Amino acid sequence: MDLTHDCPPTLTDNQVLEFCKTGLLRLDAIVPDEINKRVFQYCDQHNGAIPAAEDWYIENVTLNPRVIGPIRSLLGRDFTYPMAVGNRSRSGPHSDNQWLA
């Protein structure tokens, strides 16, 4: 799978600056429930690892039409899909900040 992509950026300059300040970009209700359940099932079966290299994850999560524009806004033209992503599924304070590849 070609992991280099380009599309129109969809975030405003202010949204990009806000991301730079907070490090967070929240996109609500864009991943279908079926895929969301599959991601959680995968994480449960793989010690919390995110299925970043799985074609179904890339196509339905990262390259979701409502996700790819913001990614393009943050990473620039012809971005390469990042293979290391953070697992941010926990809520509340935690003593560790684990990033899973």
C-alpha positions in Angstrom: 0.0 0.0 0.0 1.3 3.4 -0.9 1.5 5.4 2.3 2.1 8.8 0.7 -1.0 10.9 0.3 -2.2 14.3 -0.8 -5.6 16.0 -0.6 -6.9 19.4 0.1 -6.2 20.7 3.7 -9.4 21.2 5.7 -8.3 22.9 8.9 -8.1 26.7 9.2 -4.9 28.4 10.3 -6.5 28.9 13.7 -7.3 25.3 14.0 -3.7 24.3 13.2 -2.4 26.8 15.7 -4.8 25.4 18.3 -3.5 21.9 17.6 0.1 23.2 18.0 -0.8 24.7 21.3 -2.7 21.7 22.8 -1.5 18.7 20.8 -5.1 17.6 20.4 -7.5 17.4 17.6 -10.9 15.9 18.4 -13.0 14.5 15.5 -16.3 13.2 16.8 -18.4 10.4 15.4 -16.5 9.8 12.1 -15.4 6.2 12.4 -18.3 3.7 11.9 -19.2 1.7 15.0 -18.2 -1.6 13.3 -14.7 -0.3 12.7 -14.5 1.2 16.2 -15.4 -2.1 17.7 -12.8 -3.8 15.5 -10.1 -1.4 16.7 -10.9 -2.0 20.4 -11.0 -5.8 19.8 -7.6 -5.6 18.1 -6.2 -3.5 21.0 -7.5 -6.0 23.5 -6.0 -8.9 21.6 -2.6 -7.2 21.0 -1.7 -5.8 24.5 -3.1 -2.3 23.7 -1.3 -1.9 20.4 -3.1 0.0 17.7 -3.6 -1.7 14.3 -1.7 1.2 12.5 -0.3 -1.1 9.8 -3.6 -2.9 9.0 -5.1 -1.9 5.7 -8.6 -1.9 7.2 -7.5 0.6 9.9 -5.7 2.9 7.5 -8.6 2.9 5.0 -11.4 3.4 7.6 -9.6 5.5 10.3 -6.6 7.5 9.1 -7.7 7.8 5.4 -11.3 8.3 6.3 -12.5 11.2 4.1 -13.3 13.3 7.2 -9.9 12.6 8.8 -7.5 12.9 5.8 -8.1 16.6 5.3 -7.1 17.5 8.9 -4.1 15.2 8.7 -3.1 16.9 5.4 -3.4 20.3 7.2 -1.1 19.2 9.9 1.5 17.1 8.0 1.6 19.0 4.7 1.4 18.0 1.0 2.3 14.4 0.1 2.5 13.3 3.7 3.6 9.8 4.6 1.2 7.9 6.8 2.8 7.7 10.3 3.2 4.1 11.4 3.5 5.0 15.1 0.4 6.3 16.7 -0.6 6.9 20.3 -3.2 4.9 22.1 -5.3 7.6 23.9 -8.2 5.4 24.8 -7.8 5.8 28.5 -9.5 8.6 30.4 -8.5 10.4 33.6 -5.1 11.0 35.1 -2.4 8.4 34.6 1.2 8.3 35.9 2.5 7.1 32.5 2.1 8.4 29.1 2.5 5.4 26.9 2.9 5.7 23.2 2.4 2.5 21.3 3.9 1.7 17.9 
